[in-house]
Amino acid sequence: MDTVSQFTSGFTIEPLKEPRGFIKVLQFILSIFAFATTAGHDSSTTFTVKACQANPVTISYGYPYDLESECFKTPICNVTKTGEFCLLAGSQSSAQFYVFVGVIVFLYCLAALVVYLFFDDFYRQNSRIVLADFIASVVIALLWIIGSSAWAAGVSDIKMYTDPDDGDIFNNDKVPECKVKDSCTTNNLGNFAGLNVSLIFGFLNFAVWVGNLWFLYKETPWFQGPEAKPPTQSDSVSETDPQKI
């Protein structure tokens, strides 16, 4: 019980009234939306072959968007299927990196909020922690722009390779029924709204982290200068006892 009391005794909500505090809460929420909209998305593409009475071909895909493993049996019109066609490219690496960044940022924001709310005096008096917070924020801002840019290219690839026309499904030798123009029709291209939203959250995260750097920089000794160094115990003794000077 004493340990719990010591931990909670330093609790204060004052940092939440400062930019570094309430912006950290915003970053915490935005990071959740970024990786949740990516990892929680799934969709499918459906097309029909006009030359036969075969059922529509459905290609389902979702996180981590390893599209090369999404296949369907061929020939489509043949009851005895001897081959298969798999999508030509995927976006697994960019999707996983983007989600990784989101999860890491989520955990960092959680840890930073614990420090702000329970150890605010220690944070203010320890310049190394302040500098570490600033440098970590610079790194995270870079991770967001790198991850968001890579994921933007990945979303573009997903849209292209799941499109039967652009993804070379209709013009591939492994799908002979669709080689003739207009012999196959696309019924559904899938819903990419969730992925578009995930991109918006990615670049929004980057903007918020860059904006927060100024407020964190103002807390560092680089901005405040050496005169802003917290007083030491010897300084306090000298001030209270003139005979020690």
PyMOL commands that set and color helices and strands:
alter all, ss='L'
color gray80, all
select helices_A, chain A and resi 2-9+14-17+19-39+67-69+92-118+120-125+127-161+176-178+193-217+221-224+226-228+233-240+242-244
alter helices_A, ss='H'
color red, helices_A
select strands_A, chain A and resi 42-49+57-62+71-74+83-86+184-188
alter strands_A, ss='S'
color yellow, strands_A
deselect
rebuild
show_as cartoon
